[in-house]
Amino acid sequence: MISIRKATREDAEFIARMVMMALHMDGNSDIAARMGHVSQLDDTIYSWRNCVIAEWDGRNAGLCLAYDGAGYHGMRMRTFPLFGNNEDIMNQADETEEGEFYVDSLAVLPEFRGRGIAVELLKDAILRAKELNLTPSLLVLPVNPPAQKLYARMGFRYSSEQFAFGEIYQKWKIREDKQ
């Protein structure tokens, strides 16, 4: 059975692991160690406060990290310096903006995939966006058709292209009339 719960500070290690998986960086132990610390903080992008966790029969199975885009810039300025001095990242355009509920990271552990967990996490994010009167949005790599298929099924549609972290992503949103 799938259940969704708010994350706690004690979930920081799981959050770090899942964010690293979502970012396709799960093999980088240096960044993973920093991510564990950053996930424990209250005011960073990857904070436990921005996460919900999907459990399958009481076991952590997946994560959705999402937040009001209006706070992104300030969180970004606090978060990225904690990973070292990377001028390119600090100077890139913001991924999200005011009026958006930004799904930053979504990941499901391999052993729990194919059970509808990502769908339930996205449903929860869309519901939270609606409660806040915000437009759900996310970035997806053009070379990730499985993710695009899932997002399309959930009502997200291509909106624009955006350069972030050295890659060109597609920005997808759910139109207000589709929420």
N, C-alpha and C positions, 0 to 999 in steps of 0.2 A: 504494500500500500504506500502511496505517495502522500507525504505531508510537507507543507511549507512552513518554515518558522523564521523569525528574525534571528540574525546572527548575534552572537555575543563576543565580547573581547576574547573569551577563551577559545573561540573558533579561529583565531588568527592564523594558526599553522595550516588549517584546512583552507582558509581563504587564500593564503599565499600560494598554496599548491594549485588551487583551481584557477586563480588569476594567471599564474605562470602557464598553465595548460591552455587557457583561452588565448593567451598572447603567443602561443607556440614557442615558449621559452623555457619549458620545463626541464631542460638539460643544463641550465645555467645556474650553478650552485651559488655563485656570488650574489647574483641578483635575487635568487630565491631567499637567501638569508636576510637581505635587506627588505624584501617584500614581507617577510614574517614580522619584522619590526614595524614597518609602515602600516600593516594591517591592524596592529594593536592601537594605533593612534586614533584620535577622535575626528581630526579635521583634514584628512588626506583623501585623495581620490579613492584609494584602495582600503579605506577604513571599514572596519567591521560594521559601522553604523550604516553603510550604504549597501549592505548585503542581506539577502535572504538565502536560506539553505533548504534544499530539498532533501528529505530523508525518505529512504525506502525501508520499511519495516524497522524504523528507529536508527538506521545507519546513514551517515552523511553520504549523499550520492551526487549532488550537484549544487551549483551556485549561480545566482544572478546578482551582479553588482550593478546597481542603477541609482540615479540621483537626478535632482532638479538641475538642469543645465545652467541656470542662472549662477550657481555657485562654482561652476567648473574652473573659471580662470583663477580665482583665489586658491582653490584646492590644488590646481596645477602648480602654482608658484610655491606652495608649501611642500608638494609631493616630490617633484622631479629632482630638486637639489639633494634630496635624501639618497638618491641613487648615483650621485657623483656629478661632476661638472660636464654637462652635455649641452653645449650652446645651440646645436641644431634643434634639439627638442624644446628648449626654452624659447626659441624664436619662432617655432611653427605656429600656425593659426590654431585657435581653439577648436576642439572637436565638436563641441556642442554650444548651445547658447540659451538665453532666456526664452521661455516658452516651450522648451523641450524637456521631456523626461528621458534621459539618456541611458540606454542599456549599454554600459561600458564593457562588461565581461559576462559571458555565459559559458558554462562548462559543466559537463557531466562525466563522472568517472567512467572509464571504458567498460567496466563490468556491469554498469547500470544502464548503458545506452540501449535504445530501442524499446524502452518501457514507457515513453511519454513524459519523461521527467523534464526535458527541455521545453516541451509544450506547456506544462504546468507552471514552470518558472516564468515563461513569457506571458502566460495568462495573468499571473500575479503582477508582473511589471505593468502590463497594459491597464489592469484595474487600478493600480496605484497612480498611474499617469492620469487616468480619468478622474480619480478622486481629487487630484491636485489641479485639474483643468489644464493639463500639459499634453503636448503631442509626443507620443513615444517615437524615439529615433535610435539609430544605431549605425555603426560602420561595419561593412563586411568587405572582405577581399574579393575582387572579381573572379579569382581562381578557386572559389569555395562554393561550388554549386549545391552541395548538400545543405549548407547553412542558408543559402539564398532560397532554396525550395521550402525550408522550414519557415523562414521569415515571410515569404509570400503567402504560405498557407495561413499564417497568423494575421495577415492583413497589411503587412509592411509592403511598401512599394519604393522603387528606386526614385531618388529625389535629385541627387547631384553627385559629383566626384569631389573627393577631398584628399589632400596630401597629408599624411601623418606618419611619423616614425619611419620615414624613408620609403614609404609605399603609397601607391594611389589606391584609395578605398572608395567604395560606393557608399553613399549615405542613403539610408532607407528610412522612411517614416510611415506612420499610419495617419492618414488624413482624418481630421476631426469628425467628419460624417461617417467614418468607418469604425469608430471606437465603440 
